[in-house]
Each structure stands twice: as C-alpha cells, then as structure tokens.
Amino acid sequence: MPTSGGRAYEVLIVGADTDAVNIIAEGLRSLEMAALPQAEKTFDVSVIVSNGLTQATRYARNIVLVTTGIDSLRSPHISYAHNTYAQPQLVLHVRASSASQLRRYINNNVRAIEHLLVIQELNNGIATLQDKHNRQAEQLVRGLFGVRLWVPEDLTKWKRGKDFVWLSNNSVQGMQNICVYRYQGKQRPAEAMITVRDSVMRLNMPGEADGAYMTTVRSSIVTRMTSRGQTEMHGLWKMQGDFMGGPFVSLSMPQGDSTLVVEAFVYAPEMKKRSLVRRLEASLHTLKIED
C-alpha cells in the first residue's frame, strides 16, 4: 500500500456537516498531553468540510470521517479500520443522527477517541523501531537485565552503574535519554516509587554543577496501570542545584523478586517536547522479559 502522509499525531477530520466536524475538532483540540513543562496539544488537528475523501486526503495518517443524518441511531457510533487507503493509517468513522446528539456524546467520550489515536501512533513508533533499532544497546540491556528493549538508533552513548544503565543521543538540541534500572522488592505505590527514582537518579545522574542532582517534581506525577500490568508514570524532572529540567515517562514491572524500571526523559529547552517524549515512550513499550 502507499505510505501515508503527515507527521505523527496529526489528525484530519472530514465530513459534510460543518457543525459536526467542528464538534469533533473542538473535542480533540481541547486535549493536552499530560506532564509537559509547557502546555502542548495531544494532536495537531485539521478540518475539511467535504462529502468525502479526495485522492489526496485519503492518504492522511489519521482520519476521522464524520457522518450525520442517520435517524435510526439512538446514540452515536464509532468504528475504525487500519490501513484502508495507506499505511500506517487509522480511519475512524463517527456516525450520529445529528450534530446536537454528537456534541453530547463527544463531551463524554472524547477520551475514547484519544485513546484509539494515541495507541495507533505508539504502535507506529514500535513498528519503526522493529526495523531500525540500536542492536548494540539492545545487547547491553539484555546482558544486564535479561530483557529485550528496542532502543532508537541515535541513542549511541551510554553509561553503566550498579543495576543501572543510561542511554542517550547526547544531543545539544533535543537530548533524548533512556534509563533502565532494577531495585529489590515488589512494585510500590506511586509515592514510594518516586522516592526510589530520586535515590537512583541522585546516585547515577549527577548534574554538571557541583552538588547538582536529578529529582522528581512530585506535583506533576500522573500514573496508570497498563493492560500488561505495568505501572506507567508521566511527570517532570528537574536538576536540583541547576536550571535543567523536562518531562519523563517510565514503566515498571515485576521481575522475579525485583522490580524493573525503564524510563525515558527529555531535555529540550525552547523546543516542543510532545513528539520527543512519545517517540521514546514507544521504545519503552517494546520491553519484554526474555524467557
């Protein structure tokens, strides 16, 4: 199939009913990615009021097709398909009897649409890593922790510690990093996990200034459990005693009598950080304990 066009997290909304199309657009534009230093939209949304897709628009990366006037629908209905016209691609079909019915539905269910689109893009990132990943870094992580992790190709610098490894692209613009570490005992509640994180990072990630060390902005933390039983944490980090800081995301999971943590963090002052974090987040979701 043809390759889809556009950048990650771009969404095209198409429909003949202007009000209905704008309702979907407003809902998606209201969403902001959690735990970033500055507000950034979850998606870049564009709108076309049209009776259907054209030869050009059918190749968009993520498409929401909106149809109203279906009187038989007691409530709006959402369905989706992958790689209909191009790949990778997600086409969402949103059908409703009227724009007013759709507005009530979107007010309560926009997060369901968000989830479908975010999962699609994370899977796109994983598919890219499957073809292009840093095999030397992968071997290092496997040897130290007995897990598989597909690391982006450009993370070519690393530093080892006790039950710890730091991988980085070491870029002066948009520095991207992944850390893998392990601690004894079962997974802990969020507050206790933050305490462990601060201890591990203080030991292994000292700042450039004397006495500076990485710590967690506790008020920024957002956690959830994944479908694989992992604890996912989004938040902000800062360098105590220095002016550095940025977003991070981590996954933790049990490994025998220990807990394994994979974390990605970004330092990119004066740059948007959503896409950088999402790219590394896809890498974290390739984590697999080897048999």
Steps between C-alpha positions, in 0.01 A plus 500: 500500500611863460672662796272732693580869513542739789681500832430298812200621702346689208125438461282594202124536560273478195123531469222686320334630819701806607364501857572130550853527361574797726364316805754220447775753431424698816499183706839384373653848516398528865729209593847575634775248560556445871817589690678734260674819616288714268153420368505305174203358313472123481423523126550739211150519358391616153148514355350461154127548442431264211271219391789258506870439459689612193787326325737706716328496839439125502872447568502699825653325799200524734151575365172559681201472263188662645151412374170642633137467394472132592163515675503134601790554743386546859855598594814575299706206381878476453680239294853490362722327247873477449685561173191561286667718237864518614727382779542567780149643525202509734158593361233574762136510396277712726128475420213685670144609435582869551772742604324566832491129579868478409593791727355326806686183409836667438481693827498164679703279266777706341752305710400180321593658167822633653591150620454344156716764332778493761519119493518513119793742510684307771465186289630694200805593705553138605475386136770750406724373780452142389678583175748754637634467851837515672599135519814567702299684766241222492771242572630711788154520660435130444833406658444716808130443562385198296243702306445607142467871434510658154701820537491778238800488269633842598537417871862394458655628826468310825617480860472202734450483874392235748172361367480813285569611144451839335465526120502838324531673164703765689364770270536870578152549353229260607699267726315169528582241764395157622594354838450140611537406866392238749428504870426225750142431600157526347353798318416777743232768520568815299646702788741222592597450134586870475723467805679207335535696176651801679748276680606318181531820295690687770756221506530446124404832336699780666477846347783701346502749786657391829243331721227504235283190457178392329176494693126462434238776500253306711200721426530419128463122527224316311482119524292219353512123468556364149324199353823304557497566875773764486490828690532790258610834642518839326655798674762772509860482614733780603864530588532607861771766516481575126250637248442185296168316487241340275246218464542129565297183461569165664370144509561266791426130521586205725800287411534209738559639850589843356335786313633610163458861386552643152486877477532758226572865562554801277698820534402734221480865608314728257368198307164326499533171682186297425637312201839441665336346807256291294783364286684375808176378658454267203845359573407431864196302388724253315623374838481123526652269759696230319414137572 
